[in-house]
Amino acid sequence: MNAATVTARIVSVLLALVLLVGGLLVAVEIVLAQLGRQPWLIPWPAWASWLGSQTWESTGVRLILVGLVVVGLALLVLALRPGKPRRLALPVTDRNLHLSIARRALQQTLADTAARASGVASASAKARRRTVTINATTANPDTTDVQQAALTAVTERLDQLGLAGRLRPRVRIEVSS
């Protein structure tokens, strides 16, 4: 599960809890009002008199409405933003045959490919929507040659898979101690 999915789930749960608690609180206040009792937590008589004195031209009303529109648009953008596909389509060799590779499998094969490059001690890969970032370690203090070797190996592997045009490789080299 990626960070965007976790964030969306957390925001969804928090929003659901706020709406649940708010709905229960309003229901309790309605029951208390019907029984002729004083408000429990929400000072609704004061709010009702304030709202009765407001017009659409009031600054407070306009600010509240603008705030609600901004929050609604932000939630809409978060909901409609496409996530990373779990599988990446590979080039079609036969019109009846559709192949794909799982994102995790792609990350693993690219990490293995980079780890086999000259001078690389270990490597990991993270595939995003348009880029693949390879984080590699080396004992060689001259990281330029190691970075070029790893980049070449990863680019060749992407060419073999047919994903070279869609994913741009980036290689970061760290010198191990």
N, C-alpha and C positions, 0 to 999 in steps of 0.2 A: 504494500500500500504506500503511495507516495504522499508527500506533504500536503499537496492540494486536496487530496481525498480526505485525509485526516482533518484538515482545517474545515472543509465543507461539512463533515460529519459533526464536528464539535460545534460549529456555528448553528447547524440544524437542531442539535439536541438542546443547546442553550435557548434558542428562539422558541422551540416547542415548550420548554419548561417555563419560560416567561409568559407565554400565551396561556398555558395551563393554570399557573398560579394567578395570573391576572383575571382569567375567566372565573375561577373559583371565588376570588375576592369580590368580584362584581356580583356574582350570584348571592354571596352572603350579604352584601350590602343591600341588594334588592329585597331579600327576605326580611332583613331588619327594617327597611323602610316600610314594607307592607304591614309589618307588625306594629308600626308606630314608634319604633325605638330610635335612639340616637345612632349616628354613623359609628362604625367600629374603627376603621382605618382611613377610609376615604372621606374627606370633608365635602361630600357632594352638594349639600345645600349652598355652601360658599362658592363652589365651582359653578353651580347652576345660576346663581345670581350674577357672577362675573361674566359667564357666557351670554346671559340675557342682555347685558349692557354692551356687548361687542358687536361690531359690524364687519363686513368683508373688507372694509378699508382700514381696519385697525392693524397697527404694526405687529402686535403680538399674534394675532390670528394668522397674518401672512407669514411670519417667521415660523410658526408651528407647521403650517402647510408646506412651506418650502423644505423644512427639515424632514417631514414625512415623505415628500417626493424624493429627496436625496437618498434617504435610507431605502426606500422602495426600489429606486434605480440601482443602487449598489447591490442589493440582494438579487435583483434580476440579472445583473451582469455576472455575479458569482454563480448563479444557477445555470446560465446559458453558456458560460465559458467552456469550450470543449476541453476535455482532459486528454491525457496521452493515451493513445490506443495500446492495448495490451499485446496486440499482435501487429506485425508489420508485413504487408503484402510483398511477396517476392515477384519478380518478373514472370509473366505468363509464357510458358513454352508451348502449351497446347490450349486451345480455347475452352476445352472442357475440364482443364486442370487448373485449380487455383491453389497456390501455395502461400504459406505465411510462416513467419518465425516469431516465436514469443520474444517479447522485449528482454526478459531475463536471459533467455538462451543467447540472444544476440550480444548482450553485455558480457556473458561468460566467454563466448567464442572470441570476442574482440580483446578481452582481458588476457586470454590464453595466447592469442596471436601476438599481442604486445609483449607479453612476458617472454616469448621465445625470440624476440628481436635481440640483436647484438648489444650487450652491455646492460640489459634490463634485468634487475634482480627479481622484481615482482611488479604486478600491475593489477589495477582494477578499472572497470569501465562503468560509465553512467550514461545511458541513452536518453536523450531528451527528444523533444518534438522534431527539431531540425539539426541537432548536433549530437555528437558522441564525444564525451570527455574521457580521456584515458589518463589516469593518475599512475605514474610509474616511479619506481625507485631504482637507483643505481649507485654503485660504489665508485664509479668513474667521476672525477671532479669536472671533466669536460662534458657537460650535459648536451652540448649542441649536436654532437655525432649520435649520441644515444637517442635524443629526441627525434632526429631525422630518421634513424633506423626504425624506431617504433611507429612514427607517422607513416612511413612507407609501407611497413607491414600491415598496419591497420587499413590503409587506403586500398592496398591490394586485396585484402579480405573483403572489404566492402564492395569492390569491383566484382569479385567472384560471386558474391551473394546478389549482386544487381542493385545494391542500395547506395552506390557511390553518388549518384545524382541527388538523392534525397537527404542523406545524412552527411554533414560536414564534420570530419574528425578534428579534434583538438587534443594535443598531448601535453601534459604537464609532467615535468621531471623533477624529482626531489632526490638530493644526494643523501644516501643513508650513511649513518656514522658507524 
